[in-house]
Amino acid sequence: MEKQKRVVQRIKPDSGPEFIMMQALQPPISDEDLERFLSYVTSVKWQFAETYAKTWPHEYTIRQWRPDLDDEFCRQVMFIRANGIKEPFYKAIRLYFYIDGYKYWAMGDPLGTT
């Protein structure tokens, strides 16, 4: 259950030539979609993940904290899935979206349970 709650998380990215190259290959994102994403991430509560403080420091938000924004939450999960860059996370492959020095991702569960 705890895994399903950690839905959208952010950390500072490791940047390098590969990251810049992958960014260049991404299709353009509309200004409206980008502004809507940034508006969402700045309007929700973020919690530091104490459990991973030493191994994978990050913050997370969960959809239940803002039930009034549930539709927007789903839209932004889909935004990350549509615009993210595939990267490994241990044995899994995740989609990450980078902006303003942060790395955002969704856990990959079906939209109804993420």
Secondary structure in CASP SS format (residue, H / E / C, confidence):
PFRMAT SS
TARGET T0000
AUTHOR 0000-0000-0000
METHOD secondary structure of the structure
MODEL  1
M C 1.00
E H 1.00
K H 1.00
Q H 1.00
K H 1.00
R C 1.00
V C 1.00
V E 1.00
Q E 1.00
R E 1.00
I E 1.00
K C 1.00
P C 1.00
D C 1.00
S C 1.00
G C 1.00
P H 1.00
E H 1.00
F H 1.00
I H 1.00
M H 1.00
M H 1.00
Q H 1.00
A H 1.00
L H 1.00
Q C 1.00
P C 1.00
P C 1.00
I C 1.00
S C 1.00
D H 1.00
E H 1.00
D H 1.00
L H 1.00
E H 1.00
R H 1.00
F H 1.00
L H 1.00
S H 1.00
Y H 1.00
V H 1.00
T H 1.00
S H 1.00
V C 1.00
K C 1.00
W C 1.00
Q E 1.00
F E 1.00
A C 1.00
E H 1.00
T H 1.00
Y H 1.00
A C 1.00
K C 1.00
T C 1.00
W C 1.00
P C 1.00
H C 1.00
E E 1.00
Y E 1.00
T E 1.00
I C 1.00
R H 1.00
Q H 1.00
W H 1.00
R C 1.00
P H 1.00
D H 1.00
L H 1.00
D H 1.00
D H 1.00
E H 1.00
F H 1.00
C H 1.00
R H 1.00
Q H 1.00
V H 1.00
M H 1.00
F H 1.00
I H 1.00
R H 1.00
A H 1.00
N H 1.00
G C 1.00
I E 1.00
K E 1.00
E E 1.00
P E 1.00
F E 1.00
Y C 1.00
K C 1.00
A E 1.00
I E 1.00
R E 1.00
L E 1.00
Y E 1.00
F E 1.00
Y E 1.00
I E 1.00
D C 1.00
G C 1.00
Y E 1.00
K E 1.00
Y E 1.00
W E 1.00
A C 1.00
M C 1.00
G C 1.00
D C 1.00
P C 1.00
L C 1.00
G C 1.00
T C 1.00
T C 1.00
END
